[in-house]
Amino acid sequence: MTAHRKIKVLGFMTFFYGLEYLKESLLSIRDHVDHVVIAITRNPSHGHGTTATNPDSIEEAMSIALSVLGGDKVHFDVADGYHNESQHRAVRYKYSEGFDLILTIDPDEVFEEKELPTALEYANLMPERYFGIKGYVNFWRSFDFACYDGFRPIRIENLKNQNDLQNINCPLTVYHFSTCQSEAIMRYKFNVFGHASEIKHNWLDEIHYAWTPENNIQDLHCVSYNLWNAAPFNKIVLPEYLKLHPNYNKRLV
């Protein structure tokens, strides 16, 4: 039992691709939630379709989740698809009764466990309902470089607070591997994720895969301009299970 167990926490994840860090993602929340719901869709749910084949298997995702969480702690909600990301993420409310907080995590995110109890306590005590996370580390092409921005995705919801207020200052380090994934997933993902129609022209080949530590191309973000420059990251601070990840010692992913 962890110190905050008096707070009843539902872990929630949406999934239609993202096997590469799924194990580590679930490990980072396993001991801090009472139950986990994974809302799986067989087709893209962010408003963009594709004829490309998804490199990731739903069955393998379920197998990984069961191995990490056990059958008693995880429930799979499987659907053919959703009209948009909001509809997919709203699945959490089918299972939220009786919980104080919902902790949402994406399959390419790993939460810093030693900070998670404080973040949950913070959200539990504050008057707002929705909590944006201050502390994203966006790994760029390897575990040795990261980019930073002011974005604060909502990852905690206080169900007891009946309002629509947001607090974007919840402290929690999130290791985010969106741009540190296999080429197969990168080329699939950038056809189907929520900002697919906004991506800079030929971004994958002219910026993402053209970047090296030596040329240190600037302005790396796939959509926004004058944002994201890769800075060295001291990966020794990462949790032990990330140090065991196959990508940990790769020069470039």
C-alpha positions as CSV (number, residue, x, y, z in Angstrom):
1,M,0.0,0.0,0.0
2,T,1.2,3.5,-0.8
3,A,0.7,6.5,1.4
4,H,-2.2,8.0,-0.7
5,R,-4.3,4.8,-0.9
6,K,-7.2,6.5,1.0
7,I,-7.7,8.2,-2.4
8,K,-9.4,5.8,-4.8
9,V,-7.8,6.2,-8.2
10,L,-8.8,4.8,-11.5
11,G,-6.0,4.5,-14.0
12,F,-7.1,5.0,-17.7
13,M,-5.4,4.6,-21.0
14,T,-6.6,4.8,-24.6
15,F,-4.9,2.5,-27.1
16,F,-4.8,1.8,-30.8
17,Y,-1.0,1.8,-31.2
18,G,1.9,2.1,-28.8
19,L,3.5,-1.2,-27.8
20,E,7.0,0.1,-27.6
21,Y,6.7,1.7,-24.1
22,L,3.5,0.1,-22.9
23,K,5.1,-2.1,-20.3
24,E,7.0,0.8,-18.7
25,S,4.0,3.1,-18.9
26,L,1.8,0.7,-16.9
27,L,4.6,-0.1,-14.5
28,S,4.8,3.5,-13.6
29,I,1.2,3.7,-12.4
30,R,0.6,0.1,-11.3
31,D,1.3,0.7,-7.6
32,H,-0.6,4.1,-7.5
33,V,-4.0,3.1,-8.8
34,D,-6.8,0.8,-7.6
35,H,-7.8,-0.3,-11.1
36,V,-6.9,0.3,-14.7
37,V,-9.2,0.6,-17.7
38,I,-7.7,0.4,-21.2
39,A,-10.0,1.6,-23.9
40,I,-8.8,-0.2,-27.0
41,T,-10.0,0.7,-30.5
42,R,-9.3,-1.4,-33.6
43,N,-9.3,1.7,-35.8
44,P,-7.8,5.2,-35.4
45,S,-9.8,7.4,-33.2
46,H,-8.3,10.9,-33.7
47,G,-10.3,11.9,-36.7
48,H,-7.9,10.7,-39.4
49,G,-8.1,7.4,-41.2
50,T,-5.4,5.6,-43.2
51,T,-5.0,2.6,-45.4
52,A,-1.7,1.8,-43.8
53,T,-1.5,-1.3,-41.6
54,N,-1.1,-0.7,-37.9
55,P,2.3,-2.2,-36.9
56,D,1.0,-2.9,-33.4
57,S,-1.2,-5.7,-32.3
58,I,-4.2,-5.3,-29.9
59,E,-3.7,-8.8,-28.7
60,E,0.0,-8.1,-27.8
61,A,-1.1,-5.0,-26.0
62,M,-3.5,-7.0,-23.9
63,S,-0.9,-9.6,-23.2
64,I,1.6,-7.0,-22.0
65,A,-1.1,-5.3,-19.8
66,L,-2.1,-8.6,-18.2
67,S,1.6,-9.4,-17.5
68,V,2.1,-6.1,-15.7
69,L,-1.2,-5.6,-13.9
70,G,-2.7,-9.1,-13.6
71,G,-6.3,-10.0,-14.6
72,D,-7.9,-8.6,-11.4
73,K,-6.5,-5.1,-11.9
74,V,-7.2,-4.4,-15.6
75,H,-10.3,-4.2,-17.7
76,F,-10.2,-4.0,-21.5
77,D,-13.0,-2.0,-23.2
78,V,-12.6,-3.0,-26.9
79,A,-14.5,-1.1,-29.7
80,D,-14.2,-0.9,-33.5
81,G,-13.6,2.8,-33.5
82,Y,-14.6,6.3,-32.4
83,H,-15.4,9.5,-34.3
84,N,-12.8,11.5,-32.4
85,E,-10.3,11.5,-29.6
86,S,-12.7,13.1,-27.1
87,Q,-15.2,10.3,-27.6
88,H,-12.5,7.7,-27.1
89,R,-11.2,9.4,-23.9
90,A,-14.8,9.7,-22.6
91,V,-14.9,5.9,-22.2
92,R,-13.4,6.6,-18.7
93,Y,-16.7,7.7,-17.4
94,K,-18.3,4.3,-18.0
95,Y,-16.0,3.1,-15.1
96,S,-15.5,6.1,-12.9
97,E,-18.3,5.6,-10.3
98,G,-16.9,5.1,-6.8
99,F,-13.5,6.7,-7.7
100,D,-12.1,10.0,-6.4
101,L,-9.6,10.6,-9.2
102,I,-8.9,9.5,-12.7
103,L,-5.3,9.2,-13.7
104,T,-4.9,9.1,-17.5
105,I,-1.7,8.0,-19.1
106,D,-0.8,7.5,-22.8
107,P,1.1,4.4,-23.9
108,D,4.1,6.6,-24.8
109,E,4.3,8.2,-21.4
110,V,6.1,7.0,-18.3
111,F,5.3,8.9,-15.0
112,E,8.0,9.5,-12.5
113,E,6.8,7.2,-9.7
114,K,8.5,8.9,-6.8
115,E,6.5,12.1,-7.7
116,L,3.2,10.5,-8.4
117,P,1.8,10.3,-4.8
118,T,2.4,14.1,-4.4
119,A,0.7,14.8,-7.8
120,L,-2.3,12.8,-6.8
121,E,-2.5,14.4,-3.3
122,Y,-2.3,17.8,-5.0
123,A,-5.2,17.1,-7.3
124,N,-7.2,15.6,-4.5
125,L,-6.9,18.7,-2.3
126,M,-7.3,21.4,-4.9
127,P,-10.7,22.8,-5.9
128,E,-10.4,22.4,-9.7
129,R,-11.6,19.3,-11.6
130,Y,-9.0,19.0,-14.4
131,F,-5.2,19.0,-13.8
132,G,-2.6,19.8,-16.5
133,I,0.8,18.3,-15.8
134,K,3.8,20.6,-15.4
135,G,6.9,18.5,-16.2
136,Y,6.9,16.9,-19.6
137,V,10.3,15.7,-20.9
138,N,9.9,15.0,-24.6
139,F,12.6,12.6,-25.7
140,W,14.0,13.4,-29.1
141,R,15.3,10.5,-31.2
142,S,17.1,8.9,-28.2
143,F,17.2,8.8,-24.4
144,D,20.1,11.3,-24.5
145,F,18.2,14.3,-25.9
146,A,14.9,16.0,-24.9
147,C,12.8,18.9,-25.9
148,Y,10.7,21.1,-23.7
149,D,7.6,23.3,-24.1
150,G,4.8,24.9,-22.1
151,F,2.1,22.4,-23.0
152,R,0.3,21.0,-20.0
153,P,-1.9,18.0,-21.0
154,I,-4.7,17.1,-18.7
155,R,-3.8,13.8,-16.9
156,I,-5.6,13.9,-13.6
157,E,-9.3,14.5,-13.0
158,N,-10.9,15.1,-9.6
159,L,-14.4,13.6,-9.8
160,K,-15.5,15.1,-6.5
161,N,-15.2,18.7,-7.9
162,Q,-18.4,19.4,-9.9
163,N,-17.0,22.2,-12.1
164,D,-15.1,22.7,-15.3
165,L,-12.1,24.5,-13.8
166,Q,-8.6,23.7,-14.9
167,N,-5.4,23.8,-13.0
168,I,-2.3,23.5,-15.2
169,N,0.3,23.5,-12.5
170,C,0.2,19.9,-11.2
171,P,3.8,18.9,-10.6
172,L,4.9,15.6,-12.1
173,T,7.7,14.6,-14.3
174,V,6.5,12.7,-17.4
175,Y,8.9,10.9,-19.6
176,H,7.3,11.3,-23.1
177,F,8.5,9.1,-25.9
178,S,6.4,10.4,-28.8
179,T,9.4,11.2,-30.9
180,C,11.6,8.4,-29.7
181,Q,9.8,5.4,-31.3
182,S,10.4,3.0,-34.1
183,E,10.2,4.2,-37.7
184,A,7.3,1.9,-38.4
185,I,5.3,3.5,-35.7
186,M,6.4,7.0,-36.5
187,R,5.3,6.7,-40.2
188,Y,2.0,5.1,-39.1
189,K,1.3,7.5,-36.3
190,F,1.8,10.7,-38.3
191,N,-1.0,9.6,-40.6
192,V,-3.5,9.1,-37.9
193,F,-2.8,11.2,-34.8
194,G,-4.9,14.3,-33.9
195,H,-2.6,16.9,-35.6
196,A,-2.0,14.9,-38.8
197,S,-3.4,17.6,-41.0
198,E,-1.2,20.3,-39.4
199,I,2.2,18.6,-39.7
200,K,5.0,20.6,-41.4
201,H,5.6,19.5,-45.0
202,N,7.8,16.4,-45.1
203,W,8.6,16.9,-41.4
204,L,9.6,13.2,-40.8
205,D,12.3,13.1,-43.5
206,E,13.5,16.7,-43.6
207,I,13.6,17.3,-39.8
208,H,13.0,14.2,-37.7
209,Y,15.2,11.8,-39.6
210,A,17.6,14.5,-40.9
211,W,18.5,15.5,-37.3
212,T,21.7,14.3,-35.7
213,P,23.5,15.4,-32.6
214,E,26.2,16.8,-34.9
215,N,24.0,19.0,-37.1
216,N,21.6,19.8,-34.2
217,I,18.8,21.1,-36.5
218,Q,16.6,23.6,-34.6
219,D,12.8,24.3,-34.5
220,L,12.0,20.6,-34.3
221,H,8.3,20.5,-33.3
222,C,6.1,18.8,-36.0
223,V,3.4,21.4,-35.9
224,S,4.4,24.6,-34.0
225,Y,7.1,26.9,-35.1
226,N,10.0,28.3,-33.0
227,L,9.5,25.4,-30.6
228,W,11.6,22.4,-29.5
229,N,15.4,22.4,-29.7
230,A,17.0,19.2,-28.6
231,A,19.0,19.5,-25.3
232,P,21.2,16.9,-23.7
233,F,19.4,14.8,-21.1
234,N,21.1,12.9,-18.3
235,K,19.4,9.5,-18.7
236,I,21.0,8.1,-15.5
237,V,18.1,9.6,-13.5
238,L,15.6,7.5,-15.3
239,P,13.7,4.6,-13.5
240,E,15.5,1.3,-13.6
241,Y,12.9,-0.3,-15.9
242,L,13.6,2.4,-18.5
243,K,17.3,1.7,-18.3
244,L,16.4,-1.9,-19.3
245,H,14.5,-0.7,-22.4
246,P,16.0,-1.8,-25.8
247,N,16.2,1.9,-26.8
248,Y,18.1,3.1,-23.8
249,N,21.6,2.7,-25.3
250,K,20.7,3.4,-28.9
251,R,22.5,6.4,-30.4
252,L,19.4,7.2,-32.5
253,V,16.0,5.5,-32.5
